[in-house]
Amino acid sequence: MSMDFIEAMNELEREKGISKDVLFEAIEAALISSYKRNFNTAQNVRVDMNRNSGVIKVYARKLIVEEVLDPRTEISLPAAREINPHFQLEDIAEIEVTPRDFGRIAAQTAKQVVTQRIREAERGLIYNKFVDKEEDIVTGTVQRQDPRNIYIDLGKVEAVLPLSELMPNEKFNHLDRIKAYITKVENTTKGPQIMLSRSHPGLLKRLFELEVPEIFDGVVEIRSVAREAGFRSKIAVHSRNEEVDPVGSCVGPRGTRVQTIVNELRGEKIDIVRYSDNVDEYVANALSPSKVLEVQVFEEEKMARVIVPDYQLSLAIGIKGQNARLAAKLTGWKIDIKSETQAEEELGRPRTSTDEMHQDSVSVD
C-alpha cells in the first residue's frame, strides 16, 4: 500500500471525522476474509497494516503442540523454536505467509472498505443532524413525485412528504420551494429516512415561533394548538409578562405576523385566543369569533355548556361543526352549545344579549 493511501486516510480523518484507527482495523478485518477467499485456506491468520508506511503482512497463527494433527492450525515445539527460542507449548506462533501478489487484492479490498465506511459515516452525520430537528421545520426543494409521495431535497438527503400529509387541494411542482414539519427521522439500512408533513399541528406552532419574537424568546408561550389543515386552526397563547399582550404579539403590527403564516398555509383561517386557567373564560375565548353569554362548567364530566346569543349560534358551531370541534380540541373539554332561546326553553334560564362575556381573542381569515 502506497504512502498516498496513508495520506488519504489522514485526510479522511480530518475532513470526514472518521477515525484512522477504525479504518485500519476495518481494512485488516476485510483483508483476512479476502486472503482466505482468494487463497482457499482455512488457516487462522492475522493481517497487519503498518500505520506509517502502509506495508501489509499476513501472519498464520498456529498453536504450539507436542504432536501436530492439523498443520494448517498447529506447529510443533521444535519448529516453533526455530522462529523464536522462547516459545513454549500452548503458545501461539505467528508465521509470515504474505502472498507475492497480495498487494493488488489489498488495494481493491481497502478501497471497498473505505468507500463503505465513508458512506456509513456520512449517513451517520446526516442522521445525527436531522434527528435533532425532529418536530421542527425544514425548507427544501421538490424533486419528484409518485402516486403516494413527494420527495423533497434537503441538501445531502432526500425527505419524504406523503400526499396524505398535504393540505387539501395543495399541489407542488418540480423545484418548488417548500416548508414542512419533520414528523419522524429513522436510521435505516438505506440511510436516514426523514418523514415530513404539511398538515401536522406542529407546523403551525413552529411557524408562530419563527414569526413571533416574543414566542421565540419565551415571553409568550403556546399552550395548545388545534388544526384542521387547510381550513381553520385555533391557537391558545399565554404571556409570562403582564405587560405583553400575547394575542397582539402573535397578530403583529397591522396583522403582518399572522398574515405571513396564513399565506404560508395557503389561506388557512387562524383564531388566536388567550389561554386562561379559568375554564369558563378559556372555553369562551376558544369559541372565537362567536360571542358567548355564559359558560357552565361540569368538572366531573369535563364538559362545558355554552350559551350564545340566538344570532350567534351558527357562528359558534361553525360550518359542519368545525368551530365547536376545534374549540373542544383546543381546550380538551367537551362543549355543548345552546342558544339563548334553547337555554330558556330547556333550562328555564332566560338571558339577555347584554350579558355577553368578555372574550379575548382574534380571528384571522
Salt bridges, closest charged atoms under 4 A:
GLU7 OE2 - ARG14 NH2 3.29
GLU11 OE1 - ARG14 NH2 2.37
GLU28 OE2 - ARG51 NH1 2.55
ASP48 OD1 - ARG46 NH1 3.85
ASP70 OD1 - ARG72 NE 3.23
GLU94 OE1 - ARG46 NH2 2.75
GLU94 OE2 - ARG61 NE 3.00
ASP101 OD2 - ARG104 NH2 3.84
GLU120 OE1 - ARG117 NE 3.65
GLU122 OE2 - LYS16 NZ 2.69
GLU158 OE1 - ARG144 NH2 2.84
GLU170 OE2 - ARG198 NH2 2.59
GLU186 OE2 - LYS184 NZ 3.79
GLU209 OE1 - ARG206 NH1 2.58
GLU214 OE1 - ARG257 NH1 2.92
GLU221 OE2 - ARG223 NE 3.25
GLU221 OE1 - ARG240 NH2 3.14
GLU228 OE2 - ARG325 NE 2.59
ASP245 OD1 - ARG274 NH2 3.19
GLU264 OE2 - ARG198 NH1 2.73
GLU268 OE2 - ARG227 NE 2.96
ASP271 OD2 - ARG232 NE 2.87
ASP271 OD2 - LYS234 NZ 2.73
GLU294 OE2 - ARG349 NH2 3.36
GLU294 OE1 - ARG351 NH1 2.20
ASP336 OD2 - ARG305 NE 3.74
ASP336 OD2 - LYS338 NZ 3.74
GLU346 OE1 - LYS338 NZ 2.94
ASP355 OD2 - ARG351 NH2 3.65
ASP360 OD2 - ARG274 NE 2.30
